[in-house]
Amino acid sequence: MLTLADVFEALTSHRPPHADIVIPEAAIDSRQVIPGGLFVAIPGERTDGHAYVADAFRRGASFALIEHDLPDTSFRILDLSSPAESWETDEALTPPLCLRVPNTVLALQQIARFWRRKLDVRVIGITGSVGKSTTKEAIADVLGVRYRTLKNPGNYNNEIGLPLTLLRLGPGYERAVLEMGFYVPGEIAMLCEIAQPSIGVITNIGTVHAERAGSQEAIFRGKSELVQALPADGFAILNLDDSWVRKMAELTKAQVFFYGLNPQADLWADQIEGLGLEGIRFRLHYRGETLHVRLPMIGQHSVHTALRAAAVGLVEGLDWSEIIEGLRMGQMQLRLTAIRLPNGALILDDTYNASPESTLAALNLLAELEGRRIAVLGDMLELGPYEKQGHEMVGMRAAQVADLLVTVGPRGRLIAAAARRAGLSPKRIAEFERSLEVIPYLRRILQQGDVVLVKGSHGMRMDTIVAALEADHE
């Protein structure tokens, strides 16, 4: 496990004696610290982590990384630019203790870089415009059948989240599956320099980040930083069906493994059949071998997710029984519940949360089901600079799938506007500000044979719509 001595060595190249205090993990949110943990105070215009150091210590943190003075002056502070002799006593290193550094984000990255290099673990990096999170989950499920595997939780895929994930690694881990986000050129290269991946998986190249990156060419260059960072004995797992991703084979010194729906790929699939809520069925082809596979993965688009996970399993030495077992674990699925109302309408309750990726997946499932398709879509929160593009992507897909589109919230209007531009008649679009306003509307229009997808970020309380419709019939 990471110790205080490791932190000192990472940041100062000096390893003090009597500093073998274990640090189980790090956090940037004081509410998420665990006993003995390291709290990293991240400065910011809206919220400054230094204001929460006292709360972190109350919750059990042993140490805190800080870069400027604290509101509470009662805590001991050890400036790491001070002479090493001041660290040599047991008393000087007794928690709770603040460690002052010039930049806490850079210090966090430096500690993660140091810790990663001490561990004998193979890292799988994943990037792409759509499908990163589900791919991460599927790969972790497959590798977890044989290896002790760590994955980054939630959206811990940036310059802060990835180092935090690496600090959770202990000597017992054998694989780490890390999603890598892309916002600006050079970011993935920096993440790779910290994580040292042996395998890189590219899902696809879209326009999700065009607002910051500037063009699809720029997005291609940014994502390709992953394959350029791979070692010669590593593997670049590339989507042969995506012309941009295909070009990355020319940019890596690693071995290239293509997957896709094209027989020219190393691993490919055909005879794909969507089974609605029952999953998917398809054939897998690899080195002259054919397997008939049925998985609990929702939507035909999930075949590419399965191919990526299977490809990683193959290059990591797993046999087909292990790979299929991992794919059938189903932890990468939508958090979706199907509810049949007495009037015959089917409600697809996917209200746990929403991102452009998961909403597109839910819409793809809706497209596979029979009946009048109604998409009730709320705001997708916390998208940052990709808010507009994310909602517009969803709107364009909704126009292709839904017979009736219902949007909720101010960002939902972006979905509605994109759907109108994509050809959905304004008569088939209803816009509301709050989820409660949708309930009487749906009560009025729902009929037998309707399939209703309800999805939005948790903060939009889309679950109240489902609860009200269920209560009507209880």
N, C-alpha and C positions, 0 to 999 in steps of 0.2 A: 504493500500500500504506500501511497505518497506520504512522505513525512515532512516535517518542518525543515529538516536538514536538506531535503531535496529542493524545497522552495528557495532556501538560501543559496544553495549551489547553483541553481538555475539562474538566479538574479544577480549573484555576485561572484560566482566561481569559487567561493569559499564555503566549506562545509564545516560548520561549528560542531564541537562535541556537545553531548548532552541535548541534542535536538532531534531525538528519534521519536518525537510525538507524532502519532499517525493523524493524517488529515483525510477523512473518508471521501469527501468531495467538496466542490466549490459551488457557490451560488451568487447571483447578482441581485436576487430578490430576497430581502430579509425574511419574508414569510416562508421561503423555501429552504432555509438553512437547516441542517441537521446537527445534532450534538457533535462537537469536535470539528465542525466544518470550517471552511475558509470563506469569508464574505468578501466579495470584490466590489468596492464602491465605484460605480461608473458615474462620472460627472455628466450633467446634461442641462439643457436650458430649462426644460419643464420640471424634470425630477432629477435631483442630485442624490446619488446613492450615499453620499457622505452623511446625509440627514438621517439615514436609517442604520448607521453602524451600531448605535445603542440598542436598537430593536433586535439587530442580528445577535448581539452578545446576550441579550435577555433570552433569546430563543436557543441559545446553546453554542453559538459559534465560538471557536477558540481564538481565531485570528481574523484580521481584516486587512486587506490591501487598501491603502488610501493614497491620495496624491496631494491633498491640501488639508488645512486645519479643519477641525470638527466643531460642530456647535457645542458638544459636550466635551469639556476639557479635562474630565476626570480620568480618561483612559490613557494608559501608558502607550507611548509612540516610540518606535525604534526606527530611526532614519537609516535606510540601507546604504546611504552614501557615507555614513559615519565610519570611523575606523573599526576594523573587525574585532579588535580587542574588547570593544564594548558589548559584544555578543557572547563572550566566552563563559559567562556565569549562568548557572541554572536560573537564578532569580531574573536575569534579563530576558529570558525566553519563556517565562511562565505566562500562560494565558489567563485572562484575555489580553491580547496584545495587538496593536496596530503596527503594520509594516508600511513605512512611507516610501513610495517610489515616484519617479517623475511622471509616469503614465500608467494607470492601472490596467487599461486594455492591453497595452504592449507587454506589461508584466505578466498578465494572464496568459497571453500567447507564448511568451518565453518559457513559462513554467510548463505549459502543455507540450511545447516542442522538446524540452529536456526530458520530460516524463515519457513521451512517446518513444524516444530513442533508447530508453532503458529497458523497454519491454519487447519480448519476442512475440509479436502479434502481427498478423497480416491484415492490412486495411483495404477495404473495398470502398472506393469513392463513387458516388452517383451524382450525375447532373443531367440537365435537360430542361426543356420548357414546360412540359406536362408529364406527369406520371412518376416524379421522383419519389414522393412519399409512399405510394403503393408499391413501387419497385423496391424501396428500402425494406418495407415490411416483409415482402415476399422473399427477398434474398436472405434476410435474417431468419425467417422461418425455415428455409431450406438448409442453410448452413448450421442452424441450431440443432438439426437432427444429429449431427456428428460432433460439432465443435461448440465450445462455450463461446457465445457470440454476444457482443454489445452493439446496440444501435443508438443513434442519437434520437432523443425523444422529441415529439412534436416538431416544431420548426427550429430546432437547435442546429441550423445549417449555415451559420454565418461566422464572422470573425470573432464573435463572442461565444455563440452556442457550440460551435465545434470544439474549441479548446475546453469548455466546461465538460463536454462529453468525454474527451480524452482523459480528463482527470478522474473519471469514474473507473477507468481501466485498472485492474489489478493483475498480478502475475498469473492468475488462473485463467484469464481470458486468452483465447486463441485467435479469434477473428473480431474485427470491428467493422460495422457497415455504416458508412457516414454519408448522408445526403449533403451536397454542397450547393449552396445557393449562389446565384450570379446576379449582381447588380451593376458593378462597374468593372471595366477591364483591369486585370491583374488580381482580382479578388480570389478567383479559384486557384491561381498560381500560388498565392499566399497561403491559402488553406492547405494546398498540397505540400507546400514546404514544411508546414507544421505536422501534417498527418502522415506523410510518406506512404501514399497508397501503392499497393502492388497491382491492383486491378481497378480499372476505370470503366464504368458503365454509362453510356450516353443514351438517353431515351429518345429525344427528338429535338429539333430546332424550330421554335415558333417565334412569334412576335410579342410574347408577353412582356419582355423587358425592353421593347423598342424605345419607350419614352426616355429611358436613361442611356441605353447603349447606343441608340441612334439609328441602327439599321439591322437587318437580319445578318448581314455580313459581319457586323460588329458582334452580334450575339454568337455567331459561329466562332469567331476568334476567341471570345471569352470562354465559351464552353470547351473549346479545344485545348485550353490550358491544362485540363485534366489529363488528356491522353499524352500531351507533351511532357508531363511530369512523371510518367510511368517508367520504371526501369526496363532494361532489355529483356529480362526474364519475367516480366509481368504480362498482363493481358489487357487489351483494349476490347471491350465488349460493345460492338457497334450495330446500330439499326440499319440494315441494308435497305429497308423500305424508305428511308429518309435520305434524299440526295445530299443534303448538307452534312449529315452525320457520316454518310459513306465516304465523303472527301477526307474525313479525319484520319483515315487509314494511312494517308500520305504524310501525316504530321507526327507519328509516334514511332519510337524505336521498339516498343513492346510488340508482342505477338498479337495479331488481330484475329478476333473471333466474331464473325457476322451472325446475326439472328434476324428473322423476319418471316414474311409470307412468301418469299421468293425461293424457289428450289436451288438458286445459286448460293444461298446462305449456308453456313456450316450447320446451323440448327434452324429448321423451318417448320411451319405448321400449315395444314390445309384442312378442308372439310370442316370448317368452323360452323358450329351451330349454337345459337343462343337459346337457352332453355328458360328464359325469364328469371323468375326468382329461384329456380332450381339450379342455376349455374350455367356452365358452358361445356361443350363437348367438341373435341377436335383430334386431329392426328398429328403426332410429332415425328419428325424425320431427322436422323443423325447418323452419319457414316453408314448408310445403307440399312439402318435399323428403323423400323416403324412401330410406334406405340399409339394405341388408342387410349385417349385420356378424357376423363370427365372430372371437372373440378367445381368446387362451390364458389367460384369467382364470378361475380355478377357482371354481365355485359360482354359482348363479343370483343370490345376493345381490350379486355383483360388478357387476351391471348398474348399480346406483346409483353405484358407484365410477367406472365408465366414463362415466356421464352427467355426473358432477361435473367430471371431467377434460376431457371434450369441451366442456362449457359454458365453462370457463375458456379453452380454446383458441379458441372462437368469439369471446368478447368481447375476446381479445387479438389477433384478426386472422388466425388461422391458417386455412388452407383444410382441406377434409375429408381430402385425401390426407395432409397433415401430421399431423392429429389421429389418423387411423387408424394411421399409422406409429408414432406415439408410444404408442398403446394396445397395439400388438402387440409392444412391446419386452419386456413381461412381467417387468420388474424388480419389480413390485409383488406378485408371486405368493408363495404360501406356499413356504417352503423344504421342499418335500415330495418324497419319492422313493417310487415304487411298486415293491414287491418281490414277485414271485410265487414262493411256495414250491412245492417238488415235490408236496406233498400237495394243491395247488390253492388254498390260502389266499392271500389278497392282503394284504400288510402295507403300510400307508401310514406311512412313516417321516417324521414331522414333529417330530423330537426336537431340532432345533437350539435352540429356545427356545420360550417360551410366554407369552402374555398372554391376558386374557379375550377380547380382540378376535380374535386369531389362532386361538384355540381354538374360538370360535364359528364362525369361517369354516371351520375344518377339520371340525367337526361337520356343518356345512351340506353340505360335500362328501360326507361319509360318508352323509348322508341320500339322496343322489342315486344311490348305487351299489347294485347288486343283491347279495343274499346275506345271511347272518346278520351283523349289524353289531355289532362289538365295539369299544368305546371304552376304551382304556387311558390314563388321564389322571393325570399327576403334579402335584405342587404347582406353582403359579405364584408365583415368588418376586419380591420387591422391589415389591410392590403398595402398600406403605405402608398408609394408612388405608382403602384400598379392597379390602383382602385378602378380607374376608368377603363383600362384595357381588359381587366378581369371581368368586369360586369358586362362589357360589350361582347366579349367572347361568348359568355353565357347567353346573352340575348340573341346572338346570331344562331346559336345551336338550338335554342328554344323555338325559334321561328321555323326550323326544319322539323321539329319533333311534335310540338304542342298544337292541339286543336284550339286550346284556350290557354292564354297566359295571364296569370294574376301576379302582380308584383307588390311588394310591401317595403315601404321606407323610401327615403330620398335617393339612395343609391339604386334602389329597384327601378327608378325612373330611367336610369342608364340602360338597364336590361330591356325595358319596354321600348325605349327609343331605338336601340340596336335591332330589336326584333322587327319593328316597323320598317326600318331601312332594309332589312333582309327579306321583306315581302310578306310578313304576317299582317293581315288586315287589322286596322285599328278597332274594328268591331269585335275582334277576338282577343282584345287586350283590356284588362281592367287594372287600374292602379289605385293603391291605397297607401296611407301613411303609416298605419299601425295594424298589427296583427289582429286585434280585436274587431276592427272594421271588416275584416274578411269573412268572419264567421257567419253573419246573417246573409251575406252574398252567396256563400257556398251552400248554406241551408236552402236557399231559394232555387239554385240551379242544378244541384246534384241529382243524378238519376241513375237508374240501373245500367250497369255496363261501363260506367265512368272509371277511369284509373287516374288518381290524383296524387301527384308527387308534391310533398310539402317539405321545403328545405330553406334554410337560412342560418345565419350565425346565431349562436346561442343567445346573444344579447338582444336579438329581435323577438324572442319569445314566440317563435313559430309553433312551439309545442302546445301553446294555448289553443291554437286552431284545431289540432288533432284531438286534444282533450275534450273540447266542446262538442265536436262531431261525434266522438265516442259516447259522451254523456247523454246526447240526444236520444240514443238508441238503447241505453241501459235500462 
